[in-house]
Amino acid sequence: MSEFLLTVVVSEDGFIARKIGEPPQAWASGEEQELFFRDVETADWSIMGRRTHEAADRPDRRRIVFSTKVSGWRRPSQLWVDPGRLTPRMLAGKVCEVHALSRGLILGGTRVHDWFL
């Protein structure tokens, strides 16, 4: 069974970015970034929305990217899925041939967070 951890770097007013496309490292504290990257490094897969993925594109990381318009493997370690067609329990089966999903890291945005509730 997979375990999911929600981690988020937020501004004082509750946003995960000051504007669309601006990465958190532009405004998050060093301490927040250190904790965030520790979580990223220990996760098997990171789960995020399209905008979060595009704001911090990392071809070298294992990612599950939520999109209602695109699905399938976009890179050897990055699967795009339509969240309306899945449940959290189904994610491990979608990626198991590439790498087991024991610990998934939920990164955002808000709709991704809500999907896991």
N, C-alpha and C positions, 0 to 999 in steps of 0.2 A: 504494500500500500504506500502510496506517495504521501509525503509531508509537504505542506506549502507554508511558506513564511512570507508575510507582507512586510516590506521595508520601503520607506519613503523618505525623501528629503523634501521638506516643505518650507515655504516662506512663512513669515509671521502671520500673514493674512490667509494662510491655508492653501496656497497654490503650489504646484510642483514646478512651475516656471513663471518668470515674470512676463514672458511673451512667448508665443508659439515659436518653436525652433531654438530657443535659448536653453542651453544645457545647464543643469544645476551647478556644475563646477564653476560657472561664472558668478555665482552668488552664495553658494553654500559654504559653511565654515569648514575649516580643515578637519575638525573633529567629526563633523557629520560625514564628510567624504571618506574619512578613514573607516568609520563603522559601515558605511554603505558598501565600499569596495571589499571589505572583509566578507560581508554577506554574499556579494557577487562571486567572489573567488571560491566560496565553499558550496555554492549551489551547483546541482547537476545541469539545470536548465533555468533560464530567466524567462518570465512570461510578461509580455507587455503589449500595449497597443501600438498601432502603426506610427503615430506621431512621436511617441517616446523612442521607438526604434530609430526613426529617421533623425531625431535630434542627437542621438549618440550612437550612430552606426558603428558596429564592431563586427566585421566579417569573421573574426577569429572566435567569437563566442557562440555557445549553444543558446538558441533563442526560439521561443514559440511566440509568434507575433499575431495578434488579433486583427483581422480585417474582414469586413463584410463584402469586399469586392475581389480580393485575391486569395487564393488558397494553393497549397502545395509547397514543395521544397523549393525555396528561392536560392538557397546556397546549401552545400552539403550538411551544414549544421544549423540551418534556420528554416523552420517550418512555419508557414503562414496558414492560419485556420480561421474559419467563420465561427465565432463563439455561439451563434444561434443554433448551430448544428451539433454542439458538443456539451458534455458535462465535465466537471473537473476530473472525475474518475476515468474518463476516456483519454485524457492527455497522455498518460504513461504508455498506453498501447500505440499511440500515434508516433512516438519517438523511440521506442525501445530498440529498434534495429540499428539506430545510430548511437545511442547512449541511454542507459537506464535513467528513469526519472524517479529517484528516491527522494530528493530534496529540490523542490521547485521554489524559485524566488519570484514573488509577485511584485512587479515594479510599477505598473501603472499604464495609463492614467486611471482616472476615477471610474470609468466604465469597466475597466479590467478588475479593479478592486471589487466593485459591486457584483461582478459575475461570480465571484467565489463565495458570496454570502448565501 
